[in-house]
Amino acid sequence: KTPLAVIMASSDELKADEENSKYIGNIKYESDRMNKLIAGLLDLSKLEEGVSKDSYKEAKKLLKENKYTYSVSPNTISFTIEFKKEFWKRYLAGERSKAIVESLGYDPEMLGETRL
């Protein structure tokens, strides 16, 4: 995220006159969009790291029953394409990761709060 932060900070420092205000506005708008995409990607990556080892056995059965679970191992959860599409759509609309995951049938505590 560091290069993006530099772009965002630099665009804030540019002087907006009639000639370049449109371009500065575009840079700020697209930087904000890219920041949301990166944050969503990081959230999704954390989710796919897997369930805690303590709850793996009991969680495996529950996770496999969810239609959005592709596979489960002690260290990884793989989500279906449908889950990822729904997650991204709702995340970009401003919904929080935890709320999305919960509404798609996953227990945030089972996945681990640090992943959300």
C-alpha positions, 0 to 999 in steps of 0.5 A: 500500500505504500506506493499508493499512499505516496500517490494519494499524499502527493495528489493532495499537495498539488496545486489545483488551478483551472488547467489541472484540477480535473486531472488531480480530481481523477488521480484522487478518485482513482487512488481512493478506488484502488485503496478500497480494492487493495484493502478488500484483497488483503481482507480476502487473503486473511480470510483464506488463511484458514481456521484456527487449529483448535477448532479445525475438526468441528469447523471443517464439517460446518465449513464444508456444508456452506455452499461458498466453501470450495475446500478446507484444510488446517491452514487454508480455506478456499472460497468459491468464485461465487463467494469472491464475486459477492464479497467484492461487490458488497465490499466495494459498495461499502459493506464491512468484511465481517458483515459480508462473511456473516451474511454468507453463512460463516461464523466470524469467530470460527474464522478468527477475528484477526482475519476480518 
